[in-house]
Amino acid sequence: MNLQRNLATALRRLAFSSHPGAWETFRIWKLNNSGQGAIVGGDNIAISCSNGQYVVAEGGGYGGTVNCNRTTAAQWETFGINPWP
């Protein structure tokens, strides 16, 4: 399974309600000094949860667990946006 599918599945599992509460709300951060504006292909993002911690793809995201328990957005907490073909 690829990281995008793993992340999307994990976020759907975390946010399962039709009336999301704080634990089902995420903030997306645009990284790499890419400035203001829309997130586009090639940008890197981090995702934070209501607890103020960041989403992590354990083991690099290759079929592993996705958690929201990191205090900083380092390599395993950073996700690349692939441009659509």
N, CA, C and O of each residue as an XYZ file, in Angstrom:
340
protein
N       0.831     -1.189      0.000
C       0.000      0.000      0.000
C       0.871      1.246      0.000
O       1.927      1.273      0.633
N       0.434      2.262     -0.701
C       1.239      3.475     -0.706
C       0.851      4.400      0.441
O      -0.204      4.250      1.056
N       1.728      5.357      0.711
C       1.535      6.261      1.841
C       0.254      7.066      1.713
O      -0.449      7.256      2.706
N      -0.069      7.546      0.510
C      -1.276      8.355      0.342
C      -2.517      7.565      0.752
O      -3.379      8.089      1.457
N      -2.609      6.338      0.326
C      -3.764      5.520      0.663
C      -3.787      5.238      2.162
O      -4.848      5.279      2.785
N      -2.619      4.952      2.745
C      -2.554      4.712      4.185
C      -2.993      5.928      4.969
O      -3.764      5.805      5.920
N      -2.517      7.103      4.587
C      -2.854      8.327      5.300
C      -4.341      8.633      5.172
O      -4.996      8.965      6.160
N      -4.870      8.522      3.969
C      -6.295      8.801      3.766
C      -7.153      7.836      4.580
O      -8.135      8.251      5.196
N      -6.797      6.565      4.589
C      -7.544      5.574      5.362
C      -7.460      5.879      6.847
O      -8.464      5.807      7.555
N      -6.273      6.218      7.321
C      -6.099      6.510      8.746
C      -6.900      7.732      9.161
O      -7.535      7.722     10.216
N      -6.882      8.778      8.356
C      -7.639      9.979      8.695
C      -9.133      9.702      8.684
O      -9.863     10.243      9.515
N      -9.606      8.871      7.762
C     -11.026      8.506      7.756
C     -11.383      7.732      9.020
O     -12.462      7.928      9.579
N     -10.493      6.857      9.475
C     -10.752      6.098     10.696
C     -10.758      7.004     11.914
O     -11.559      6.814     12.830
N      -9.859      8.001     11.928
C      -9.810      8.931     13.045
C     -11.019      9.862     13.043
O     -11.508     10.255     14.102
N     -11.492     10.207     11.869
C     -12.599     11.160     11.727
C     -13.817     10.438     11.170
O     -14.136     10.583      9.990
N     -14.490      9.673     11.994
C     -15.572      8.821     11.518
C     -16.963      9.401     11.716
O     -17.934      8.770     11.299
N     -17.109     10.556     12.324
C     -18.410     11.098     12.661
C     -18.919     12.063     11.598
O     -18.136     12.740     10.931
N     -20.247     12.118     11.447
C     -20.827     13.111     10.557
C     -20.850     14.493     11.216
O     -21.076     15.501     10.546
N     -20.616     14.533     12.525
C     -20.518     15.780     13.284
C     -19.182     15.768     14.021
O     -19.129     15.449     15.209
N     -18.095     16.117     13.315
C     -16.767     15.950     13.899
C     -16.551     16.777     15.161
O     -16.905     17.954     15.232
N     -15.963     16.126     16.143
C     -15.549     16.803     17.360
C     -14.101     17.222     17.244
O     -13.492     17.071     16.184
N     -13.545     17.745     18.315
C     -12.164     18.230     18.301
C     -11.189     17.124     17.904
O     -10.233     17.389     17.176
N     -11.406     15.888     18.365
C     -10.500     14.783     18.069
C     -10.592     14.327     16.619
O      -9.798     13.495     16.178
N     -11.554     14.865     15.874
C     -11.725     14.514     14.465
C     -11.460     15.707     13.566
O     -11.926     15.749     12.428
N     -10.720     16.665     14.070
C     -10.414     17.884     13.326
C      -8.903     17.994     13.181
O      -8.167     17.804     14.150
N      -8.439     18.301     11.972
C      -7.020     18.366     11.678
C      -6.669     19.715     11.062
O      -7.511     20.358     10.435
N      -5.439     20.131     11.243
C      -4.925     21.347     10.604
C      -3.773     20.937      9.700
O      -2.890     20.181     10.104
N      -3.794     21.444      8.470
C      -2.735     21.148      7.514
C      -1.793     22.348      7.456
O      -2.227     23.484      7.263
N      -0.498     22.078      7.627
C       0.531     23.116      7.617
C       1.373     22.997      6.347
O       1.900     21.926      6.045
N       1.496     24.073      5.622
C       2.349     24.114      4.443
C       3.779     24.364      4.903
O       4.028     25.304      5.657
N       4.731     23.527      4.455
C       6.108     23.582      4.923
C       7.082     24.050      3.844
O       6.676     24.439      2.749
N       8.348     24.005      4.167
C       9.469     24.290      3.247
C       9.535     25.735      2.809
O       9.970     26.019      1.693
N       9.113     26.660      3.662
C       9.165     28.075      3.301
C       8.542     28.335      1.941
O       9.007     29.191      1.189
N       7.485     27.589      1.628
C       6.847     27.731      0.316
C       5.844     28.872      0.287
O       5.146     29.058     -0.710
N       5.767     29.626      1.354
C       4.968     30.840      1.359
C       3.487     30.613      1.527
O       3.028     29.503      1.795
N       2.759     31.681      1.366
C       1.310     31.659      1.485
C       0.701     31.104      0.209
O       1.397     30.908     -0.786
N      -0.580     30.857      0.241
C      -1.289     30.439     -0.960
C      -1.667     28.977     -0.921
O      -1.492     28.287      0.083
N      -2.185     28.533     -2.033
C      -2.690     27.161     -2.151
C      -1.565     26.145     -2.020
O      -0.413     26.416     -2.360
N      -1.923     24.986     -1.525
C      -0.998     23.855     -1.496
C      -1.073     23.192     -2.861
O      -2.152     22.835     -3.333
N       0.081     23.033     -3.489
C       0.133     22.480     -4.845
C       1.133     21.334     -4.888
O       1.879     21.112     -3.936
N       1.140     20.611     -6.002
C       2.079     19.517     -6.188
C       3.505     19.975     -5.961
O       3.914     21.033     -6.439
N       4.250     19.177     -5.235
C       5.622     19.499     -4.902
C       5.788     20.102     -3.520
O       6.891     20.111     -2.973
N       4.690     20.613     -2.945
C       4.749     21.151     -1.582
C       4.823     20.010     -0.581
O       4.394     18.891     -0.862
N       5.365     20.304      0.575
C       5.349     19.379      1.704
C       4.421     19.932      2.765
O       4.331     21.145      2.957
N       3.730     19.033      3.454
C       2.792     19.438      4.494
C       3.036     18.641      5.768
O       3.666     17.584      5.743
N       2.535     19.156      6.864
C       2.429     18.425      8.118
C       0.974     18.547      8.551
O       0.299     19.519      8.212
N       0.500     17.574      9.289
C      -0.890     17.559      9.742
C      -0.880     17.498     11.262
O      -0.291     16.594     11.855
N      -1.542     18.473     11.889
C      -1.635     18.452     13.351
C      -3.063     18.125     13.771
O      -4.021     18.361     13.034
N      -3.174     17.580     14.962
C      -4.452     17.160     15.519
C      -4.867     18.112     16.629
O      -4.124     19.026     16.988
N      -6.045     17.894     17.162
C      -6.568     18.773     18.208
C      -5.718     18.758     19.470
O      -5.800     19.679     20.283
N      -4.899     17.718     19.643
C      -4.033     17.648     20.821
C      -2.745     18.457     20.636
O      -1.895     18.479     21.526
N      -2.598     19.126     19.474
C      -1.422     19.943     19.205
C      -0.234     19.152     18.706
O       0.826     19.724     18.454
N      -0.388     17.851     18.559
C       0.701     17.025     18.066
C       0.502     16.707     16.592
O      -0.558     16.963     16.022
N       1.550     16.138     15.981
C       1.560     15.918     14.537
C       1.316     14.456     14.177
O       1.665     13.541     14.922
N       0.702     14.271     13.004
C       0.484     12.947     12.437
C       1.837     12.387     11.999
O       2.655     13.098     11.414
N       2.060     11.109     12.289
C       3.289     10.421     11.914
C       2.940      9.141     11.171
O       2.005      8.431     11.540
N       3.700      8.855     10.120
C       3.591      7.582      9.418
C       4.680      6.680      9.992
O       5.839      6.761      9.583
N       4.306      5.824     10.938
C       5.286      4.950     11.594
C       6.010      4.098     10.555
O       5.387      3.538      9.652
N       7.312      4.009     10.690
C       8.100      3.191      9.764
C       8.149      3.753      8.361
O       8.443      3.014      7.422
N       7.871      5.027      8.186
C       7.930      5.626      6.857
C       6.668      5.480      6.048
O       6.632      5.896      4.890
N       5.624      4.899      6.623
C       4.340      4.834      5.948
C       4.154      3.667      5.011
O       3.200      3.658      4.233
N       5.021      2.694      5.055
C       4.903      1.559      4.144
C       4.035      0.470      4.764
O       4.529     -0.589      5.150
N       2.744      0.743      4.851
C       1.807     -0.206      5.417
C       1.758     -0.173      6.931
O       1.112     -1.017      7.553
N       2.442      0.805      7.532
C       2.496      0.897      8.979
C       1.348      1.695      9.562
O       0.420      2.103      8.863
N       1.439      1.901     10.839
C       0.428      2.617     11.587
C       0.591      4.127     11.404
O       1.705      4.627     11.241
N      -0.517      4.835     11.434
C      -0.505      6.290     11.422
C      -1.034      6.754     12.776
O      -2.139      6.386     13.176
N      -0.236      7.569     13.485
C      -0.605      8.088     14.795
C      -0.545      9.605     14.798
O      -0.028     10.216     13.863
N      -1.069     10.201     15.841
C      -0.964     11.646     16.036
C      -0.386     11.882     17.427
O      -1.097     12.238     18.366
N       0.945     11.669     17.532
C       1.577     11.716     18.845
C       3.000     12.273     18.821
O       3.809     11.935     19.685
N       3.312     13.122     17.840
C       4.650     13.700     17.756
C       4.590     15.197     18.058
O       3.655     15.886     17.649
N       5.595     15.688     18.774
C       5.601     17.101     19.179
C       6.168     18.024     18.117
O       5.929     19.231     18.164
N       6.920     17.484     17.151
C       7.481     18.293     16.064
C       7.242     17.583     14.738
O       7.010     16.375     14.699
N       7.302     18.344     13.665
C       7.121     17.781     12.330
C       8.492     17.547     11.702
O       9.030     18.421     11.022
N       9.051     16.358     11.937
C      10.325     15.962     11.343
C      10.042     15.090     10.116
O       8.956     15.174      9.542
N      10.990     14.268      9.713
C      10.871     13.489      8.479
C       9.626     12.603      8.432
O       8.913     12.612      7.428
N       9.350     11.846      9.480
C       8.217     10.918      9.455
C       6.878     11.632      9.604
O       5.827     11.019      9.418
N       6.905     12.909      9.936
C       5.677     13.687     10.128
C       5.432     14.657      8.973
O       4.560     15.521      9.055
N       6.202     14.510      7.904
C       6.100     15.378      6.731
C       5.624     14.558      5.545
O       6.118     13.459      5.296
N       4.658     15.104      4.816
C       4.065     14.405      3.691
C       4.180     15.260      2.443
O       3.924     16.463      2.484
N       4.564     14.645      1.335
C       4.676     15.353      0.065
C       3.379     15.309     -0.710
O       2.657     14.312     -0.690
N       3.097     16.391     -1.384
C       1.917     16.467     -2.255
C       2.369     16.163     -3.672
O       3.179     16.895     -4.241
N       1.845     15.077     -4.245
C       2.184     14.721     -5.609
C       1.247     15.434     -6.578
O       0.036     15.462     -6.358
N       1.795     16.013     -7.651
C       0.917     16.641     -8.637
C       0.113     15.602     -9.393
O       0.590     14.495     -9.646
N      -1.095     15.960     -9.748
C      -1.903     15.046    -10.567
C      -1.336     15.023    -11.958
O      -0.842     16.039    -12.447
N      -1.398     13.866    -12.613
C      -0.852     13.766    -13.997
C      -1.666     14.566    -14.974
O      -1.351     14.593    -16.164
